[in-house]
Amino acid sequence: MTDLEYIIGNTLRIGVVASIIIILTGLALLLLMPSASRYAISIIASPTSKLNSSVIGFGAMLNGLESLDGVYYIMLGLAVLIATPVARVLLSVLWFFQRRNVIYTVITFIVLTNILVAIFVIPHFI
Amino acid sequence: MVLLFFILLLVGGVAAGFIGSLVGLGGAIVLVPLLSLGLGVPLYYAAGAALIATIATSSGAASAYVRDRITNIKIGMSLEIATTLGAIGGSLIAAYIYKIGALSVIFVIFGVVLLTSVYQSLKRRRLELPKRMPADKTTTLFQLKGSYYDEYLKRKVNYHGIRWFQSEAVMLAAGIISGLLGVGSGVLKVLGMDQAMNLPQKVSTTTSNFMIGVTAAVGTAIYWKLGYIQPFIAGTAAVGVLIGAYIGSKKLNSMDNVVIRTIFIMVLVVLGTEMILRGIL
């Protein structure tokens, strides 16, 4: 059974399960070994925290993961969550292309282009 | 203190994910007021958490809805052209709209649109399934026929979508609104599929649920760069939302269409009022 419903359903499930595991790992790390984080828990878990995605950045991600800093695990989990719908659009393009469904190959390709432009180009104009 | 904050974020996320997955919305309607008014989270972090919650609701519930074949993938994908374009446009003009002070006007207009659509929805409230309307040219061209097995009615429901271009226009508006305000994309999507395309309520709900993740993904890079995403707040809420959306997705198909529509109408009233208040205050 390799119909599109099966492929998309599984892609979404894998993405969701992976992200929830990574985020929970991050939260558990903050709880169990708060000293591994570069930031104090009182800063991380404050409603008006100064710590956010503009400060964290992807450059320090690998380092943060290696030192078991929970904050970076949460951010990685969120990135996986965001990538999940993008992945299902990409797989749909390939599926419709393989089936020679011209109109839906074009449609899904336009959607994919829009998303990629929004993620990689638009932020430079903000 | 940290533990209490954590638990409230988690519970709020579960509620948002549950309601969102039943009516096809992202859950910003639950999360934004709860976080900003209830927990003292600044509006930008609340908006960032709501954007993440939208993606979580979408992927969390859609994995079940797609497998159960209630979602119409083709209708969803074809309408995503307009929602993604609209969301890009909305996010690009947001700064300008804010500068000329028109944002509050847009909040009010959006609120009024929602409240006026309550009347149309009320007229259809008692309908278990929409009245069949003849297929049009776009039904064939964009392959909008579909069917699903309704566990409440205990039978297979055949349907087809009509007025694709009209629906696409509503989706463009939905995209612009979500790019501008950070909320409301799901509500307009459900309205567009319900009233323009004449789809059954469960198909509108699940197809909107399917689409909102992609619309929200369009905004994430900007939110990420602007620093709207706070790891603890967004991460904890996301875990809650995924749990809530999972529970909701197990319940939807055995529910009465009339009940789902009634919840949706209540959401329209609450969100409409919320938007007008945000515009005025």
Boltz contact constraints between the chains, C-beta under 6 A:
constraints:
  - contact:
      token1: [A, 4]
      token2: [B, 73]
      max_distance: 6.0
  - contact:
      token1: [A, 5]
      token2: [B, 66]
      max_distance: 6.0
  - contact:
      token1: [A, 5]
      token2: [B, 69]
      max_distance: 6.0
  - contact:
      token1: [A, 8]
      token2: [B, 66]
      max_distance: 6.0
  - contact:
      token1: [A, 9]
      token2: [B, 63]
      max_distance: 6.0
  - contact:
      token1: [A, 9]
      token2: [B, 66]
      max_distance: 6.0
  - contact:
      token1: [A, 9]
      token2: [B, 67]
      max_distance: 6.0
  - contact:
      token1: [A, 12]
      token2: [B, 59]
      max_distance: 6.0
  - contact:
      token1: [A, 12]
      token2: [B, 62]
      max_distance: 6.0
  - contact:
      token1: [A, 12]
      token2: [B, 63]
      max_distance: 6.0
  - contact:
      token1: [A, 13]
      token2: [B, 63]
      max_distance: 6.0
  - contact:
      token1: [A, 15]
      token2: [B, 59]
      max_distance: 6.0
  - contact:
      token1: [A, 16]
      token2: [B, 59]
      max_distance: 6.0
  - contact:
      token1: [A, 16]
      token2: [B, 60]
      max_distance: 6.0
  - contact:
      token1: [A, 20]
      token2: [B, 242]
      max_distance: 6.0
  - contact:
      token1: [A, 23]
      token2: [B, 235]
      max_distance: 6.0
  - contact:
      token1: [A, 23]
      token2: [B, 239]
      max_distance: 6.0
  - contact:
      token1: [A, 44]
      token2: [B, 232]
      max_distance: 6.0
  - contact:
      token1: [A, 45]
      token2: [B, 2]
      max_distance: 6.0
  - contact:
      token1: [A, 45]
      token2: [B, 5]
      max_distance: 6.0
  - contact:
      token1: [A, 45]
      token2: [B, 232]
      max_distance: 6.0
  - contact:
      token1: [A, 47]
      token2: [B, 39]
      max_distance: 6.0
  - contact:
      token1: [A, 47]
      token2: [B, 40]
      max_distance: 6.0
  - contact:
      token1: [A, 47]
      token2: [B, 41]
      max_distance: 6.0
  - contact:
      token1: [A, 49]
      token2: [B, 230]
      max_distance: 6.0
  - contact:
      token1: [A, 52]
      token2: [B, 227]
      max_distance: 6.0
  - contact:
      token1: [A, 52]
      token2: [B, 230]
      max_distance: 6.0
  - contact:
      token1: [A, 53]
      token2: [B, 224]
      max_distance: 6.0
  - contact:
      token1: [A, 53]
      token2: [B, 227]
      max_distance: 6.0
  - contact:
      token1: [A, 53]
      token2: [B, 229]
      max_distance: 6.0
  - contact:
      token1: [A, 54]
      token2: [B, 227]
      max_distance: 6.0
  - contact:
      token1: [A, 71]
      token2: [B, 231]
      max_distance: 6.0
  - contact:
      token1: [A, 74]
      token2: [B, 231]
      max_distance: 6.0
  - contact:
      token1: [A, 74]
      token2: [B, 235]
      max_distance: 6.0
  - contact:
      token1: [A, 75]
      token2: [B, 231]
      max_distance: 6.0
  - contact:
      token1: [A, 81]
      token2: [B, 55]
      max_distance: 6.0
  - contact:
      token1: [A, 82]
      token2: [B, 217]
      max_distance: 6.0
  - contact:
      token1: [A, 82]
      token2: [B, 220]
      max_distance: 6.0
  - contact:
      token1: [A, 84]
      token2: [B, 59]
      max_distance: 6.0
  - contact:
      token1: [A, 85]
      token2: [B, 213]
      max_distance: 6.0
  - contact:
      token1: [A, 85]
      token2: [B, 214]
      max_distance: 6.0
  - contact:
      token1: [A, 85]
      token2: [B, 217]
      max_distance: 6.0
  - contact:
      token1: [A, 86]
      token2: [B, 217]
      max_distance: 6.0
  - contact:
      token1: [A, 107]
      token2: [B, 77]
      max_distance: 6.0
  - contact:
      token1: [A, 107]
      token2: [B, 78]
      max_distance: 6.0
  - contact:
      token1: [A, 108]
      token2: [B, 77]
      max_distance: 6.0
  - contact:
      token1: [A, 110]
      token2: [B, 81]
      max_distance: 6.0
  - contact:
      token1: [A, 111]
      token2: [B, 80]
      max_distance: 6.0
  - contact:
      token1: [A, 111]
      token2: [B, 81]
      max_distance: 6.0
  - contact:
      token1: [A, 111]
      token2: [B, 84]
      max_distance: 6.0
  - contact:
      token1: [A, 114]
      token2: [B, 84]
      max_distance: 6.0
  - contact:
      token1: [A, 114]
      token2: [B, 85]
      max_distance: 6.0
  - contact:
      token1: [A, 115]
      token2: [B, 217]
      max_distance: 6.0
  - contact:
      token1: [A, 118]
      token2: [B, 88]
      max_distance: 6.0
  - contact:
      token1: [A, 118]
      token2: [B, 218]
      max_distance: 6.0
  - contact:
      token1: [A, 119]
      token2: [B, 221]
      max_distance: 6.0
  - contact:
      token1: [A, 123]
      token2: [B, 221]
      max_distance: 6.0
  - contact:
      token1: [A, 123]
      token2: [B, 222]
      max_distance: 6.0
  - contact:
      token1: [A, 123]
      token2: [B, 225]
      max_distance: 6.0
  - contact:
      token1: [A, 126]
      token2: [B, 222]
      max_distance: 6.0
